[in-house]
């Protein structure tokens, strides 16, 4: 796993702990409202933020204002993390964070459809996957990211279609069950965007690519399209019935010259 090769934990757990560390110091050193900090770091509500904060630090966020407050600290590794906001439209889609990390050689394993050039089969694909628990055979505990992945690649400019694989990002060489597709992904640097926004009319999903690309560029990187793929990523506890929520977007990138 990415986590074990970096920190002894999953990448998503490292990112969660690191953000809670940064949140604690921001609360202590700044006058920003806690609800604003919660939104900035991708929490869907102040209640959810308070629960996560207390679970990690042992105190509630308001107690962190004290200069004598003691925090748990997840030290920063070789990530380049940029915390800022990029907003889109009246519905306030917010890119709260971009994390940059080297992804080891990996394999996307899942169920494949061809999208573009007509009706979008992706929502029906995910609905079928969830209703029939189709990803259970993939041993998600081995996944490099603790997220559902919607991999997109093999774009055909002639008819506007591309391949979409719904599944998990697994270690290189991972066994592929019968009926599943896979693509191998070489070592690359990725930008992992965290986006919060409205689920109404799919706005947060529609804007996630452009917002992540804008965030990558603001941080002094460029998307690296030579790899030929990018990916949507969703927390496992995401409720698509929610009014708003947090999703992620992944794009290979490189440092700007």
N, C-alpha and C positions, 0 to 999 in steps of 0.2 A: 504494500500500500504506500501511497505517497506519504501518508502520515508516519508510518513506521520508518521510512527512509529519512524523514526529516526530524521527527520529534517524538516518536514513540506513541503517537496518537493519530487519528485520522486528520486529514487536511481540514475538513469542515469543523472538527473540534478545536484544532489549533486556531482557526480563524475566529471561532466563537469566543474563545478565551482571550485572544489578542484584542478583539474589539471591546470586550468587557473591561480589559485592563485600561485601554485608551479612554473609554467612557468614564472610568473612575477618576482618572487624573483630570479630564476635562471638567467634570462636575466640581472637583475640588478647586481648580485654578481659574475657572471662568464663571461668569454670571448667567450663562445660558439656562433657559428653563429645561427641566428634566424631560418634559414631554417633547421638546424640540430635539434634544440629544437622542431620545429614543427613536424618533422618526429618522434622524440623520443616519443612525447606524442600523436601520433596516427593521426595527421592531414595529409590529402592526398596532401596538397600543402601549400606553404607559404601564398598564397592568402586566403585560407580557414582559416588558423590559424590567420592571421591578422584581418579578419572580426570577428571571434569569440572573439578574444582578445579585440578589440575595443568595441564590443557590451557589454562585461562584465566590463572592466576596464575604458572605456571612453577615452583611449589613444591607440595609435598604439604601437606595440612592440618596435620599435626603440626608442621611447620616454621613455621606461622603463629602458634604460641604465642609466638615470640620477639618482643620489642618492637622489634627492628631489622629484622623481616621487611618486605619491600617487596611491595606488592600492586598489581595493576592495579585501577583504580577506574572503574566505570561510574557517572557522576554521575546523580543523581536528577532527573527531569524534572517535569512537572506532574502526576505520578501521586500518589495518596495511598495508600501501601502499609501494610498493617497485618499484622504477623506475630504470630500467636497460635495456640493450639490449641483446637478444639472437638471433643470426643470423643463417640462414639455407641456404646453397647452394649459387650458383652464382646469383640467382634471388633476394637475399637479403630479405627474409622474416624476419621481425623484431618483436620480442616481446618487446614492449616498456614499458609495465606496468602490474603489478599484483595488484589487490585490494582484500582484504580479509574482508568478512562481514558475519554475521550470518543471514541466510535466514530463515524467519519464515515459519511455516507450510504453504504449498502452493499446488497448483494443476496445472499440465500442461494440457491444453485443446487444442485440435486441431484435425487434420486429420491424421490417422494412416496408415502406410504401414510396410511391413516386408522387411528388406534390408539384403544383404549378400547372398552368395551362388549362385551368378549369376549376371544378369543385375541389375544396380543400379536404383531404381525407384524414388529416392529422387529429382533429378533435374526436372523431369517431374511433380512431385507432387507440387513443389514450383511454377513452371510455370502455372499449372492449378489453384493454389490458387490465384496467382496474376492476371491472365487473367480474372478470374470469381469473384474476390473480395470475396472469400469464408470466409475470417476471419472477415468480417465486422460485423457479428452477435455476435461477442464475446465481444463487449464493451471494446475496447483496453485501454480506459482511466482508467479502473480498474486494468490493468496489473501491476504486481510488478516490472517489468523491461520494459522500453520503447524500447524493442527490439523484433524482431521476434525470436522465439526459435525453434531449432530443437533438441528435446529431444531424447536421445538414451539410451535404457536399455533392460532388459530381454534377455540378450545374451544367445544363445544356442551353447555351444562348440561343440556339436555333428555335427551340420550342418553349423556352422559359421554364423548363422543369428541373427538379433536383431530387436527389435521394434523401429521404428522411428516415432515420432509424431511432425508434423509441426504446430505451433500455438503460444499461449501466455502462460506465467507463471502467473497464476491468484491466487487470494486469496483462502485459504482453504475453501472448501464447495461451491465454485462458481458453478452456474447453468451450466449444460452441454446441449447445444442445440441438437436436434435430428440430427443424422448423424455424430456427433463428438465423439471422444474418449477422455479419461482422465486417468491420474494416479495421485494419491495423494503422496506428497513428505513431509516427516517429517522435523522438524527443523534441520538445519545442517549449518556448516560453509562452505562457498564456496570460491574458488579462481576464480576471474574473470580476464581473460587475455585479453589484447588488442594487436592485431596482425595486422601489416601493411605489405603488400606484393603484389606480382604479381598475377593477376587473370588468366594469361595465363596458360592453361592446368590444372587449378584448384590447383596450387601449394600452395597458401596461405591457402586454405581449407584443403589440405592434411596434411600440417604441423602444423595446429593450435593445435591439441591435444598434440602432443609430445612437442611442444614449451611451451605450458601452463604448462604441467607437469614438464618440466625442470625448468621453472620459479618458480613454487610452491616449488620445492625442494631447489632451490638456496636461497629462502627466509626463509628456516628453517621449512617448512611444508612438509607433505606427502599427496599424494592423498588418499582419504578414499574410497576404492572400495566396502566397506560393504554396501553402499547405493545403489549400482547397477546401477548408471546412470551417464551420463555427457551430455553436451548439446553444440551445436553450437548456436551462437547468432549473429543476423545481425541488423545493424541500419536500421530504416524504410526508410531512403532516399538512401540506398545503390543501386548503379547501377551495375548490373552484366555485363553490356557492357563495364564498365570502364577497363582501362589497369591495374590499381592497385587500392587498397583501403584498408579500415580498417574493420576488423571483430572482434568478441569476441568469447571466449570459456569459458565455466563454468565447474568446476569440484569440487565436494565435497572434503574437505581436513581436515586435523587435524595437530596440532603442532607436530613436530618431537620430539621423546623422547630423 
